[in-house]
Structures are given as structure tokens and as C-alpha cells.
Amino acid sequence: MIYCVIPRELEDELYEKMVEYYKDNPHVSVILDRREGEDRRSGRTFGGKREIRDRRRARAPGTFPETEAPEEP
């Protein structure tokens, strides 16, 4: 589902136009943004506990025998 979100300030201008435009597309829904008040996220800090890790598989433990290239004839 795709949502076409119309801001409250543009409701009178855009809502009916967008509903008409997308009326034949069942995968699109036109909705109005009805949120009010301040963004409660402002002023907060998020995360900070993130740890960067190497996702690659660790090397096999132990030592490996020396390898030498074969002598050329």
C-alpha cells in the first residue's frame, strides 16, 4: 500500500485532486495529516549505545603451515 499524505495546510487545495487522480489505483490511499502539537521527539537524544561491529566471520583459530610456490622447470 502506498499512502499519499496531504498536509493540513494544503487540504483544501490538494485533497480532492489527489483522490481523483488515484481513484483507479487500488494500491494508493490518499490521507490527511492530522497530527497536532509539537514534535515530541525534539530535544531528546537517541541511540548512543550503538556499537560498530565487524560482521564478517572470524578467522579460524590456530596457525597455518607455510606454503611455497612450486619450482619452475
N, C-alpha and C positions, 0 to 999 in steps of 0.2 A: 504494500500500500504506500502510495506517495501522498504526502499532505502538503497542500498549498496553503500556507499560513498568511493571512491578511492582517496587518497591524491595525489596531483600533482606529488610529488616526486616518487610515485610508479606507475604512469600511464603506462609507457612502460612495466613494469613487470606484473602488475595485471589486467589491464582493460579488455583485450581480454579474459583472463582466466575466469574472473568472469562473463562476458557476456555469454560465452559458458556454464558455469556451471549453470546459472539461466535462460537459454533460454526457458526452458519448464515450468517455474513457472511464471504465469501471475501476481502474487502478488508482485514480486520483480523487482525493477528497479535499474540498475547499473548506477551511475552518477559519474562525476569527480568533485572534489572540486576545484573550480576556483577562490576562494577568493584571494585577493591580499592586501598587505599593512598591517599596524599594526592593532591589535585588538583595536577598538575604545573604548571598554569598560574599558580597563586598566587605572588605576589611578582614576577612579571615585568611588564614594561611592553610594551604592544603599540602598533603604529601610530606616531603621532608624526610621520610623514612625509606625512601627508595634506595635500593642497593643495586649497583650495576654489577651484573654477573656475566661470566663467560658461559654461554650455553653450549659450547662445544664439549664433546665427550672428553674426559680427562685421559691423558696418555697412560698407557699400560704401565704398571709399576715394574721396576727392575731395570736391568741393563741389557743391552743388545750386543750381540757379537759384531766384531769389526767385519766389514765386507770390503773386498778389494775387487777391482775390475780385472777380468781375465786378461792374460798377456796376449798381445797381438802376434800372430805368426810372422 
